Amino acid sequence: MRHFHRRVRWFDLAAQIYRIVGDRPFTHAELAAAGTDIPAGTLVDLKHRGALAHLPDTTGPISSGIVKHRRVPGDKNGAKYWILTPEAVRVIRKELGEIDDDED
């Protein structure tokens, strides 16, 4: 990911999310329950920067050209699952010293 590293403002938020959920899918409610003060709009900003994505819904039939996002079952507001992109996880792990540069 170009221009995504420790000195970028959004990196700290993505790293905070990584420390809480790792690379598994999560909801904004989970982040709030963990005590973070990350607004839902910030997740959208991270999505536009390529650090987050919505988890695609693979449970039903897929229409050609239409991407459905996986929603939390039973949630009346239709909350969606988020996931850190593999590229973001790699950069975060590298910056946090969890992997070496050679493991790219």
N, C-alpha and C positions, 0 to 999 in steps of 0.2 A: 504494500500500500504506500503510495507516494505521499509524502508530507504527513506521515503519521508516525510520531515518535514521542519520546518523553517530554520534549519541550513544547509540544502542541497542547493547547488548552483542553481539547477534547480527550486527549490520551488519559489524563488522570481519571476522568469519569468512566471511560471504558475499562481501565485497570481496576477501578473500584468494583465495577460490575463483575469482572473476571474473578476477583478475589471472593466474591459472594457466591456466584453460581458456576464458575468454571466455564466449560464449553457446552453445558447442557441448556436446553430451552428453559425460558423463564417468563414470568409476567411482571408487569409493573407493580402489582400488588405484593409479589414476593420481595421485590427490592424495598418497598415501603415497610413491609413487616420486618425486614432485616435492619431497619433503622436508617436507611439512606434518605436523603432529601433531594433525590433526582426527580425533577418534574417529568411528566409523561412527554411533554414537548421536546425535552432534551433527547429522549430516545429517538424521536423522529429526526432530530439534527444529526445524531450519530448514524442513523440509517442513511441519510443523504451523503454522509462522508465515507460510507462504505464499511463502517465498523460493526453495524448491526443489520439484521435482516429479519423479516417475518418468516416463521416456519411455514412452509407450504403444507396445505392440507392434502394428504395422500389417501385419506380414508374413503372418499367417494369418487365417482367418475370425474375425469378431467376433460373439460371442454377444450377444444383446440384454440389456443391463443388466449385463454382466460386462466389467470393464476388466482386460486383461492387460498386465503391464509387460514392456518389452523387456529380455531377459536377455543377458548376455555369452555368446556361443556357446562351447561347450566347457568352460565353467567348472563344475566339479563341485558347487560350493556354490550355484550359481544367482544369482550376482551380478547386480544390476540396474544399468541406466544411470540416471543422474541428469541433471537439467538445471535451470539457473537459470530461474525464471519470467520472462516478458517484463517484468512489472512490477518485479521485483527488479533486473533488468538496467538498466531505465530509471532507477530511483532511485540505484543504485550509480554509473552513468555521470554522473548529475547531481551527486551528492555529490563525485565525484572530479574534477569540472570538465571532463569530456569532452564534455558537451552543455550548452547554455544552457537557462534556464528556458523560453524561448520555443519550444523544440523539442518540448515535451510534446505 
